[in-house]
Amino acid sequence: MKTEKNIRKGFGLTGKIAMFCIGLVSLVLTSCESELEIQQSYPFTVETMPVPKELNRNETAEIRCELKSEGDFDGTVYTIRYFQYDGEGSLKLDNGLEFMPNDRYLLENRKFRLYYTSLCDEAQNFIVVVEDNWGNMTEMEFDFNDAGDEETDAVEDLLSIQEGGAL
């Protein structure tokens, strides 16, 4: 009789350990999904080289850009658009495509150049927005002052001094 009790005790502990292991294995196996998750959306930035701060009328500034993404997914498409909120000018892509404000254009290369031409004698400010088809976007703001403003001010100061006025 004692032997039978010892066997039941031993089986009880072994049985509990076995049941725990079976439960743990079934929990691990049921928590796995059969489908592989593929990340499609990656954050990105657009880096630019320094640009001039001043532009005269009809003068063009080259803006060299490079799109850098934290990952790469084959189905990602990038678009570009711009909005000018001060001054007047035109923006072109390196392939000659002239942008219309707020219209989206396909960005075919990750390295590209923009050409902004001033069409006025005042300060110009605009925003360039690059977006992907997954909802990510980045904005770049550009500000150009009219280079003629300082020259005009200097000439006016010189005339004022010549006429006997004080600054």
CNS distance restraints for C-alpha pairs under 8 A (distance, minus, plus):
assign (resid   1 and name CA) (resid   5 and name CA) 6.43 0.50 0.50
assign (resid   2 and name CA) (resid   6 and name CA) 6.21 0.50 0.50
assign (resid   3 and name CA) (resid   7 and name CA) 6.21 0.50 0.50
assign (resid   4 and name CA) (resid   8 and name CA) 6.27 0.50 0.50
assign (resid   5 and name CA) (resid   9 and name CA) 6.13 0.50 0.50
assign (resid   6 and name CA) (resid  10 and name CA) 6.11 0.50 0.50
assign (resid   7 and name CA) (resid  11 and name CA) 6.01 0.50 0.50
assign (resid   8 and name CA) (resid  12 and name CA) 5.87 0.50 0.50
assign (resid   9 and name CA) (resid  13 and name CA) 6.46 0.50 0.50
assign (resid  10 and name CA) (resid  14 and name CA) 6.12 0.50 0.50
assign (resid  11 and name CA) (resid  15 and name CA) 5.49 0.50 0.50
assign (resid  12 and name CA) (resid  16 and name CA) 6.06 0.50 0.50
assign (resid  13 and name CA) (resid  17 and name CA) 6.29 0.50 0.50
assign (resid  14 and name CA) (resid  18 and name CA) 6.08 0.50 0.50
assign (resid  15 and name CA) (resid  19 and name CA) 6.02 0.50 0.50
assign (resid  16 and name CA) (resid  20 and name CA) 6.10 0.50 0.50
assign (resid  17 and name CA) (resid  21 and name CA) 6.21 0.50 0.50
assign (resid  18 and name CA) (resid  22 and name CA) 6.18 0.50 0.50
assign (resid  19 and name CA) (resid  23 and name CA) 6.07 0.50 0.50
assign (resid  20 and name CA) (resid  24 and name CA) 6.10 0.50 0.50
assign (resid  21 and name CA) (resid  25 and name CA) 6.13 0.50 0.50
assign (resid  22 and name CA) (resid  26 and name CA) 6.14 0.50 0.50
assign (resid  23 and name CA) (resid  27 and name CA) 6.11 0.50 0.50
assign (resid  24 and name CA) (resid  28 and name CA) 6.27 0.50 0.50
assign (resid  25 and name CA) (resid  29 and name CA) 6.16 0.50 0.50
assign (resid  26 and name CA) (resid  30 and name CA) 6.04 0.50 0.50
assign (resid  27 and name CA) (resid  31 and name CA) 6.24 0.50 0.50
assign (resid  28 and name CA) (resid  32 and name CA) 6.88 0.50 0.50
assign (resid  39 and name CA) (resid  73 and name CA) 7.74 0.50 0.50
assign (resid  40 and name CA) (resid  72 and name CA) 7.91 0.50 0.50
assign (resid  40 and name CA) (resid  73 and name CA) 5.59 0.50 0.50
assign (resid  40 and name CA) (resid  75 and name CA) 7.73 0.50 0.50
assign (resid  40 and name CA) (resid  76 and name CA) 7.55 0.50 0.50
assign (resid  40 and name CA) (resid 134 and name CA) 7.71 0.50 0.50
assign (resid  41 and name CA) (resid  73 and name CA) 7.47 0.50 0.50
assign (resid  41 and name CA) (resid  76 and name CA) 7.82 0.50 0.50
assign (resid  41 and name CA) (resid 134 and name CA) 5.75 0.50 0.50
assign (resid  41 and name CA) (resid 136 and name CA) 7.72 0.50 0.50
assign (resid  42 and name CA) (resid  69 and name CA) 6.45 0.50 0.50
assign (resid  42 and name CA) (resid  70 and name CA) 5.79 0.50 0.50
assign (resid  42 and name CA) (resid  71 and name CA) 5.54 0.50 0.50
assign (resid  42 and name CA) (resid  72 and name CA) 7.20 0.50 0.50
assign (resid  42 and name CA) (resid 136 and name CA) 7.80 0.50 0.50
assign (resid  43 and name CA) (resid  69 and name CA) 6.01 0.50 0.50
assign (resid  43 and name CA) (resid  70 and name CA) 5.91 0.50 0.50
assign (resid  43 and name CA) (resid  71 and name CA) 7.75 0.50 0.50
assign (resid  43 and name CA) (resid 136 and name CA) 6.45 0.50 0.50
assign (resid  44 and name CA) (resid  67 and name CA) 6.99 0.50 0.50
assign (resid  44 and name CA) (resid  68 and name CA) 5.51 0.50 0.50
assign (resid  44 and name CA) (resid  69 and name CA) 4.08 0.50 0.50
assign (resid  44 and name CA) (resid  70 and name CA) 6.07 0.50 0.50
assign (resid  44 and name CA) (resid 136 and name CA) 7.62 0.50 0.50
assign (resid  44 and name CA) (resid 137 and name CA) 7.63 0.50 0.50
assign (resid  44 and name CA) (resid 138 and name CA) 7.46 0.50 0.50
assign (resid  45 and name CA) (resid  67 and name CA) 5.87 0.50 0.50
assign (resid  45 and name CA) (resid  68 and name CA) 5.37 0.50 0.50
assign (resid  45 and name CA) (resid  69 and name CA) 6.46 0.50 0.50
assign (resid  45 and name CA) (resid 138 and name CA) 6.25 0.50 0.50
assign (resid  46 and name CA) (resid  65 and name CA) 6.39 0.50 0.50
assign (resid  46 and name CA) (resid  66 and name CA) 5.47 0.50 0.50
assign (resid  46 and name CA) (resid  67 and name CA) 4.35 0.50 0.50
assign (resid  46 and name CA) (resid  68 and name CA) 6.06 0.50 0.50
assign (resid  46 and name CA) (resid 130 and name CA) 7.94 0.50 0.50
assign (resid  46 and name CA) (resid 138 and name CA) 7.17 0.50 0.50
assign (resid  46 and name CA) (resid 140 and name CA) 7.98 0.50 0.50
assign (resid  47 and name CA) (resid  65 and name CA) 5.59 0.50 0.50
assign (resid  47 and name CA) (resid  66 and name CA) 5.25 0.50 0.50
assign (resid  47 and name CA) (resid  67 and name CA) 6.41 0.50 0.50
assign (resid  47 and name CA) (resid  68 and name CA) 7.43 0.50 0.50
assign (resid  48 and name CA) (resid  63 and name CA) 6.72 0.50 0.50
assign (resid  48 and name CA) (resid  64 and name CA) 5.49 0.50 0.50
assign (resid  48 and name CA) (resid  65 and name CA) 4.50 0.50 0.50
assign (resid  48 and name CA) (resid  66 and name CA) 6.51 0.50 0.50
assign (resid  49 and name CA) (resid  63 and name CA) 6.68 0.50 0.50
assign (resid  49 and name CA) (resid  64 and name CA) 5.53 0.50 0.50
assign (resid  49 and name CA) (resid  65 and name CA) 6.78 0.50 0.50
assign (resid  50 and name CA) (resid  63 and name CA) 7.67 0.50 0.50
assign (resid  51 and name CA) (resid  61 and name CA) 7.00 0.50 0.50
assign (resid  51 and name CA) (resid  62 and name CA) 7.14 0.50 0.50
assign (resid  51 and name CA) (resid  63 and name CA) 6.29 0.50 0.50
assign (resid  52 and name CA) (resid  61 and name CA) 6.99 0.50 0.50
assign (resid  52 and name CA) (resid 144 and name CA) 7.42 0.50 0.50
assign (resid  53 and name CA) (resid 143 and name CA) 6.88 0.50 0.50
assign (resid  53 and name CA) (resid 144 and name CA) 5.04 0.50 0.50
assign (resid  53 and name CA) (resid 145 and name CA) 6.16 0.50 0.50
assign (resid  54 and name CA) (resid 144 and name CA) 5.05 0.50 0.50
assign (resid  54 and name CA) (resid 145 and name CA) 4.57 0.50 0.50
assign (resid  54 and name CA) (resid 146 and name CA) 5.43 0.50 0.50
assign (resid  54 and name CA) (resid 147 and name CA) 4.88 0.50 0.50
assign (resid  55 and name CA) (resid  59 and name CA) 5.88 0.50 0.50
assign (resid  55 and name CA) (resid  60 and name CA) 7.34 0.50 0.50
assign (resid  55 and name CA) (resid  61 and name CA) 7.54 0.50 0.50
assign (resid  55 and name CA) (resid 118 and name CA) 6.56 0.50 0.50
assign (resid  55 and name CA) (resid 144 and name CA) 6.17 0.50 0.50
assign (resid  55 and name CA) (resid 145 and name CA) 6.18 0.50 0.50
assign (resid  55 and name CA) (resid 146 and name CA) 5.18 0.50 0.50
assign (resid  55 and name CA) (resid 147 and name CA) 5.23 0.50 0.50
assign (resid  56 and name CA) (resid 118 and name CA) 6.62 0.50 0.50
assign (resid  56 and name CA) (resid 120 and name CA) 7.75 0.50 0.50
assign (resid  56 and name CA) (resid 121 and name CA) 6.69 0.50 0.50
assign (resid  56 and name CA) (resid 146 and name CA) 5.38 0.50 0.50
assign (resid  56 and name CA) (resid 147 and name CA) 5.22 0.50 0.50
assign (resid  56 and name CA) (resid 148 and name CA) 6.23 0.50 0.50
assign (resid  57 and name CA) (resid 117 and name CA) 7.81 0.50 0.50
assign (resid  57 and name CA) (resid 118 and name CA) 5.07 0.50 0.50
assign (resid  57 and name CA) (resid 119 and name CA) 5.20 0.50 0.50
assign (resid  57 and name CA) (resid 120 and name CA) 5.20 0.50 0.50
assign (resid  57 and name CA) (resid 121 and name CA) 5.69 0.50 0.50
assign (resid  57 and name CA) (resid 146 and name CA) 7.56 0.50 0.50
assign (resid  58 and name CA) (resid 117 and name CA) 5.87 0.50 0.50
assign (resid  58 and name CA) (resid 118 and name CA) 5.15 0.50 0.50
assign (resid  58 and name CA) (resid 119 and name CA) 5.54 0.50 0.50
assign (resid  58 and name CA) (resid 120 and name CA) 7.73 0.50 0.50
assign (resid  59 and name CA) (resid 117 and name CA) 5.59 0.50 0.50
assign (resid  59 and name CA) (resid 118 and name CA) 5.73 0.50 0.50
assign (resid  60 and name CA) (resid 115 and name CA) 6.37 0.50 0.50
assign (resid  60 and name CA) (resid 116 and name CA) 5.42 0.50 0.50
assign (resid  60 and name CA) (resid 117 and name CA) 4.18 0.50 0.50
assign (resid  60 and name CA) (resid 118 and name CA) 6.48 0.50 0.50
assign (resid  61 and name CA) (resid 115 and name CA) 5.70 0.50 0.50
assign (resid  61 and name CA) (resid 116 and name CA) 5.29 0.50 0.50
assign (resid  61 and name CA) (resid 117 and name CA) 6.46 0.50 0.50
assign (resid  62 and name CA) (resid 113 and name CA) 6.75 0.50 0.50
assign (resid  62 and name CA) (resid 114 and name CA) 5.92 0.50 0.50
assign (resid  62 and name CA) (resid 115 and name CA) 4.74 0.50 0.50
assign (resid  62 and name CA) (resid 116 and name CA) 6.63 0.50 0.50
assign (resid  63 and name CA) (resid 113 and name CA) 5.57 0.50 0.50
assign (resid  63 and name CA) (resid 114 and name CA) 4.97 0.50 0.50
assign (resid  63 and name CA) (resid 115 and name CA) 6.14 0.50 0.50
assign (resid  63 and name CA) (resid 116 and name CA) 7.68 0.50 0.50
assign (resid  64 and name CA) (resid 111 and name CA) 7.79 0.50 0.50
assign (resid  64 and name CA) (resid 112 and name CA) 6.29 0.50 0.50
assign (resid  64 and name CA) (resid 113 and name CA) 4.55 0.50 0.50
assign (resid  64 and name CA) (resid 114 and name CA) 6.48 0.50 0.50
assign (resid  65 and name CA) (resid 111 and name CA) 5.83 0.50 0.50
assign (resid  65 and name CA) (resid 112 and name CA) 5.36 0.50 0.50
assign (resid  65 and name CA) (resid 113 and name CA) 5.76 0.50 0.50
assign (resid  65 and name CA) (resid 114 and name CA) 7.59 0.50 0.50
assign (resid  66 and name CA) (resid 110 and name CA) 5.64 0.50 0.50
assign (resid  66 and name CA) (resid 111 and name CA) 4.41 0.50 0.50
assign (resid  66 and name CA) (resid 112 and name CA) 6.38 0.50 0.50
assign (resid  67 and name CA) (resid 110 and name CA) 4.92 0.50 0.50
assign (resid  67 and name CA) (resid 111 and name CA) 6.35 0.50 0.50
assign (resid  68 and name CA) (resid 110 and name CA) 7.46 0.50 0.50
assign (resid  72 and name CA) (resid  76 and name CA) 7.80 0.50 0.50
assign (resid  76 and name CA) (resid 132 and name CA) 6.52 0.50 0.50
assign (resid  76 and name CA) (resid 133 and name CA) 6.24 0.50 0.50
assign (resid  76 and name CA) (resid 134 and name CA) 7.50 0.50 0.50
assign (resid  77 and name CA) (resid 106 and name CA) 7.65 0.50 0.50
assign (resid  77 and name CA) (resid 107 and name CA) 7.66 0.50 0.50
assign (resid  77 and name CA) (resid 132 and name CA) 5.47 0.50 0.50
assign (resid  77 and name CA) (resid 133 and name CA) 5.62 0.50 0.50
assign (resid  78 and name CA) (resid 106 and name CA) 6.22 0.50 0.50
assign (resid  78 and name CA) (resid 107 and name CA) 5.37 0.50 0.50
assign (resid  78 and name CA) (resid 108 and name CA) 7.53 0.50 0.50
assign (resid  78 and name CA) (resid 130 and name CA) 6.75 0.50 0.50
assign (resid  78 and name CA) (resid 131 and name CA) 5.53 0.50 0.50
assign (resid  78 and name CA) (resid 132 and name CA) 4.35 0.50 0.50
assign (resid  78 and name CA) (resid 133 and name CA) 6.61 0.50 0.50
assign (resid  79 and name CA) (resid 104 and name CA) 6.01 0.50 0.50
assign (resid  79 and name CA) (resid 105 and name CA) 5.28 0.50 0.50
assign (resid  79 and name CA) (resid 106 and name CA) 4.50 0.50 0.50
assign (resid  79 and name CA) (resid 107 and name CA) 5.04 0.50 0.50
assign (resid  79 and name CA) (resid 130 and name CA) 5.65 0.50 0.50
assign (resid  79 and name CA) (resid 131 and name CA) 5.31 0.50 0.50
assign (resid  79 and name CA) (resid 132 and name CA) 6.27 0.50 0.50
assign (resid  80 and name CA) (resid 104 and name CA) 5.53 0.50 0.50
assign (resid  80 and name CA) (resid 105 and name CA) 5.28 0.50 0.50
assign (resid  80 and name CA) (resid 106 and name CA) 6.45 0.50 0.50
assign (resid  80 and name CA) (resid 107 and name CA) 6.21 0.50 0.50
assign (resid  80 and name CA) (resid 128 and name CA) 7.11 0.50 0.50
assign (resid  80 and name CA) (resid 129 and name CA) 5.68 0.50 0.50
assign (resid  80 and name CA) (resid 130 and name CA) 4.51 0.50 0.50
assign (resid  80 and name CA) (resid 131 and name CA) 6.46 0.50 0.50
assign (resid  81 and name CA) (resid  99 and name CA) 7.36 0.50 0.50
assign (resid  81 and name CA) (resid 101 and name CA) 6.95 0.50 0.50
assign (resid  81 and name CA) (resid 102 and name CA) 5.52 0.50 0.50
assign (resid  81 and name CA) (resid 103 and name CA) 5.68 0.50 0.50
assign (resid  81 and name CA) (resid 104 and name CA) 4.87 0.50 0.50
assign (resid  81 and name CA) (resid 105 and name CA) 6.39 0.50 0.50
assign (resid  81 and name CA) (resid 128 and name CA) 5.84 0.50 0.50
assign (resid  81 and name CA) (resid 129 and name CA) 5.37 0.50 0.50
assign (resid  81 and name CA) (resid 130 and name CA) 6.69 0.50 0.50
assign (resid  82 and name CA) (resid  99 and name CA) 7.59 0.50 0.50
assign (resid  82 and name CA) (resid 100 and name CA) 7.80 0.50 0.50
assign (resid  82 and name CA) (resid 101 and name CA) 5.49 0.50 0.50
assign (resid  82 and name CA) (resid 102 and name CA) 5.47 0.50 0.50
assign (resid  82 and name CA) (resid 103 and name CA) 7.47 0.50 0.50
assign (resid  82 and name CA) (resid 126 and name CA) 6.93 0.50 0.50
assign (resid  82 and name CA) (resid 127 and name CA) 5.48 0.50 0.50
assign (resid  82 and name CA) (resid 128 and name CA) 4.30 0.50 0.50
assign (resid  82 and name CA) (resid 129 and name CA) 5.95 0.50 0.50
assign (resid  83 and name CA) (resid 101 and name CA) 5.14 0.50 0.50
assign (resid  83 and name CA) (resid 102 and name CA) 5.65 0.50 0.50
assign (resid  83 and name CA) (resid 126 and name CA) 5.52 0.50 0.50
assign (resid  83 and name CA) (resid 127 and name CA) 5.33 0.50 0.50
assign (resid  83 and name CA) (resid 128 and name CA) 6.66 0.50 0.50
assign (resid  84 and name CA) (resid  88 and name CA) 7.42 0.50 0.50
assign (resid  84 and name CA) (resid 101 and name CA) 6.97 0.50 0.50
assign (resid  84 and name CA) (resid 124 and name CA) 7.70 0.50 0.50
assign (resid  84 and name CA) (resid 125 and name CA) 5.99 0.50 0.50
assign (resid  84 and name CA) (resid 126 and name CA) 4.02 0.50 0.50
assign (resid  84 and name CA) (resid 127 and name CA) 6.40 0.50 0.50
assign (resid  85 and name CA) (resid 124 and name CA) 7.78 0.50 0.50
assign (resid  85 and name CA) (resid 125 and name CA) 5.93 0.50 0.50
assign (resid  85 and name CA) (resid 126 and name CA) 5.71 0.50 0.50
assign (resid  86 and name CA) (resid 123 and name CA) 6.86 0.50 0.50
assign (resid  86 and name CA) (resid 124 and name CA) 4.97 0.50 0.50
assign (resid  86 and name CA) (resid 125 and name CA) 4.92 0.50 0.50
assign (resid  86 and name CA) (resid 126 and name CA) 6.89 0.50 0.50
assign (resid  87 and name CA) (resid 119 and name CA) 8.00 0.50 0.50
assign (resid  87 and name CA) (resid 120 and name CA) 6.54 0.50 0.50
assign (resid  87 and name CA) (resid 122 and name CA) 6.15 0.50 0.50
assign (resid  87 and name CA) (resid 123 and name CA) 5.76 0.50 0.50
assign (resid  87 and name CA) (resid 124 and name CA) 4.23 0.50 0.50
assign (resid  87 and name CA) (resid 125 and name CA) 6.58 0.50 0.50
assign (resid  88 and name CA) (resid 118 and name CA) 6.49 0.50 0.50
assign (resid  88 and name CA) (resid 119 and name CA) 5.31 0.50 0.50
assign (resid  88 and name CA) (resid 120 and name CA) 5.61 0.50 0.50
assign (resid  88 and name CA) (resid 124 and name CA) 6.45 0.50 0.50
assign (resid  89 and name CA) (resid 116 and name CA) 6.83 0.50 0.50
assign (resid  89 and name CA) (resid 117 and name CA) 5.44 0.50 0.50
assign (resid  89 and name CA) (resid 118 and name CA) 4.47 0.50 0.50
assign (resid  89 and name CA) (resid 119 and name CA) 4.61 0.50 0.50
assign (resid  89 and name CA) (resid 120 and name CA) 7.01 0.50 0.50
assign (resid  89 and name CA) (resid 124 and name CA) 7.57 0.50 0.50
assign (resid  90 and name CA) (resid  98 and name CA) 7.27 0.50 0.50
assign (resid  90 and name CA) (resid  99 and name CA) 7.30 0.50 0.50
assign (resid  90 and name CA) (resid 116 and name CA) 5.64 0.50 0.50
assign (resid  90 and name CA) (resid 117 and name CA) 5.27 0.50 0.50
assign (resid  90 and name CA) (resid 118 and name CA) 6.79 0.50 0.50
assign (resid  90 and name CA) (resid 119 and name CA) 7.31 0.50 0.50
assign (resid  91 and name CA) (resid  98 and name CA) 5.95 0.50 0.50
assign (resid  91 and name CA) (resid  99 and name CA) 5.68 0.50 0.50
assign (resid  91 and name CA) (resid 114 and name CA) 6.72 0.50 0.50
assign (resid  91 and name CA) (resid 115 and name CA) 5.58 0.50 0.50
assign (resid  91 and name CA) (resid 116 and name CA) 4.49 0.50 0.50
assign (resid  91 and name CA) (resid 117 and name CA) 6.52 0.50 0.50
assign (resid  92 and name CA) (resid  96 and name CA) 5.94 0.50 0.50
assign (resid  92 and name CA) (resid  97 and name CA) 5.44 0.50 0.50
assign (resid  92 and name CA) (resid  98 and name CA) 4.26 0.50 0.50
assign (resid  92 and name CA) (resid  99 and name CA) 5.80 0.50 0.50
assign (resid  92 and name CA) (resid 114 and name CA) 5.63 0.50 0.50
assign (resid  92 and name CA) (resid 115 and name CA) 5.07 0.50 0.50
assign (resid  92 and name CA) (resid 116 and name CA) 6.51 0.50 0.50
assign (resid  93 and name CA) (resid  97 and name CA) 5.29 0.50 0.50
assign (resid  93 and name CA) (resid  98 and name CA) 6.51 0.50 0.50
assign (resid  93 and name CA) (resid  99 and name CA) 7.62 0.50 0.50
assign (resid  93 and name CA) (resid 112 and name CA) 7.47 0.50 0.50
assign (resid  93 and name CA) (resid 113 and name CA) 6.07 0.50 0.50
assign (resid  93 and name CA) (resid 114 and name CA) 4.75 0.50 0.50
assign (resid  93 and name CA) (resid 115 and name CA) 6.37 0.50 0.50
assign (resid  94 and name CA) (resid 112 and name CA) 6.55 0.50 0.50
assign (resid  94 and name CA) (resid 113 and name CA) 5.12 0.50 0.50
assign (resid  94 and name CA) (resid 114 and name CA) 5.91 0.50 0.50
assign (resid  94 and name CA) (resid 115 and name CA) 7.13 0.50 0.50
assign (resid  99 and name CA) (resid 103 and name CA) 7.14 0.50 0.50
assign (resid  99 and name CA) (resid 105 and name CA) 7.86 0.50 0.50
assign (resid 118 and name CA) (resid 124 and name CA) 7.69 0.50 0.50
assign (resid 121 and name CA) (resid 146 and name CA) 5.72 0.50 0.50
assign (resid 121 and name CA) (resid 148 and name CA) 7.35 0.50 0.50
assign (resid 122 and name CA) (resid 145 and name CA) 6.55 0.50 0.50
assign (resid 122 and name CA) (resid 146 and name CA) 5.14 0.50 0.50
assign (resid 122 and name CA) (resid 149 and name CA) 7.90 0.50 0.50
assign (resid 123 and name CA) (resid 143 and name CA) 7.39 0.50 0.50
assign (resid 123 and name CA) (resid 144 and name CA) 5.70 0.50 0.50
assign (resid 123 and name CA) (resid 145 and name CA) 4.27 0.50 0.50
assign (resid 123 and name CA) (resid 146 and name CA) 5.42 0.50 0.50
assign (resid 124 and name CA) (resid 143 and name CA) 5.80 0.50 0.50
assign (resid 124 and name CA) (resid 144 and name CA) 5.12 0.50 0.50
assign (resid 124 and name CA) (resid 145 and name CA) 6.32 0.50 0.50
assign (resid 124 and name CA) (resid 146 and name CA) 7.85 0.50 0.50
assign (resid 125 and name CA) (resid 141 and name CA) 7.35 0.50 0.50
assign (resid 125 and name CA) (resid 142 and name CA) 5.69 0.50 0.50
assign (resid 125 and name CA) (resid 143 and name CA) 4.48 0.50 0.50
assign (resid 125 and name CA) (resid 144 and name CA) 6.38 0.50 0.50
assign (resid 126 and name CA) (resid 141 and name CA) 5.91 0.50 0.50
assign (resid 126 and name CA) (resid 142 and name CA) 5.50 0.50 0.50
assign (resid 126 and name CA) (resid 143 and name CA) 6.76 0.50 0.50
assign (resid 127 and name CA) (resid 139 and name CA) 6.60 0.50 0.50
assign (resid 127 and name CA) (resid 140 and name CA) 5.59 0.50 0.50
assign (resid 127 and name CA) (resid 141 and name CA) 4.45 0.50 0.50
assign (resid 127 and name CA) (resid 142 and name CA) 6.27 0.50 0.50
assign (resid 128 and name CA) (resid 139 and name CA) 5.72 0.50 0.50
assign (resid 128 and name CA) (resid 140 and name CA) 5.16 0.50 0.50
assign (resid 128 and name CA) (resid 141 and name CA) 6.39 0.50 0.50
assign (resid 128 and name CA) (resid 142 and name CA) 8.00 0.50 0.50
assign (resid 129 and name CA) (resid 137 and name CA) 6.89 0.50 0.50
assign (resid 129 and name CA) (resid 138 and name CA) 5.82 0.50 0.50
assign (resid 129 and name CA) (resid 139 and name CA) 4.54 0.50 0.50
assign (resid 129 and name CA) (resid 140 and name CA) 6.46 0.50 0.50
assign (resid 130 and name CA) (resid 137 and name CA) 5.56 0.50 0.50
assign (resid 130 and name CA) (resid 138 and name CA) 5.47 0.50 0.50
assign (resid 130 and name CA) (resid 139 and name CA) 6.53 0.50 0.50
assign (resid 131 and name CA) (resid 135 and name CA) 6.84 0.50 0.50
assign (resid 131 and name CA) (resid 136 and name CA) 5.72 0.50 0.50
assign (resid 131 and name CA) (resid 137 and name CA) 4.18 0.50 0.50
assign (resid 131 and name CA) (resid 138 and name CA) 6.58 0.50 0.50
assign (resid 132 and name CA) (resid 136 and name CA) 5.57 0.50 0.50
assign (resid 132 and name CA) (resid 137 and name CA) 6.43 0.50 0.50
assign (resid 147 and name CA) (resid 151 and name CA) 7.31 0.50 0.50
assign (resid 148 and name CA) (resid 152 and name CA) 6.00 0.50 0.50
assign (resid 149 and name CA) (resid 153 and name CA) 6.13 0.50 0.50
assign (resid 150 and name CA) (resid 154 and name CA) 6.11 0.50 0.50
assign (resid 151 and name CA) (resid 155 and name CA) 6.20 0.50 0.50
assign (resid 152 and name CA) (resid 156 and name CA) 6.14 0.50 0.50
assign (resid 153 and name CA) (resid 157 and name CA) 6.11 0.50 0.50
assign (resid 154 and name CA) (resid 158 and name CA) 6.15 0.50 0.50
assign (resid 155 and name CA) (resid 159 and name CA) 6.17 0.50 0.50
assign (resid 156 and name CA) (resid 160 and name CA) 6.09 0.50 0.50
assign (resid 157 and name CA) (resid 161 and name CA) 6.30 0.50 0.50
assign (resid 157 and name CA) (resid 167 and name CA) 7.03 0.50 0.50
assign (resid 158 and name CA) (resid 162 and name CA) 6.25 0.50 0.50
assign (resid 159 and name CA) (resid 163 and name CA) 6.19 0.50 0.50
assign (resid 160 and name CA) (resid 164 and name CA) 6.54 0.50 0.50
assign (resid 160 and name CA) (resid 165 and name CA) 5.12 0.50 0.50
assign (resid 160 and name CA) (resid 166 and name CA) 6.90 0.50 0.50
assign (resid 160 and name CA) (resid 167 and name CA) 7.44 0.50 0.50
assign (resid 161 and name CA) (resid 165 and name CA) 5.11 0.50 0.50
assign (resid 161 and name CA) (resid 166 and name CA) 6.07 0.50 0.50
assign (resid 161 and name CA) (resid 167 and name CA) 7.27 0.50 0.50
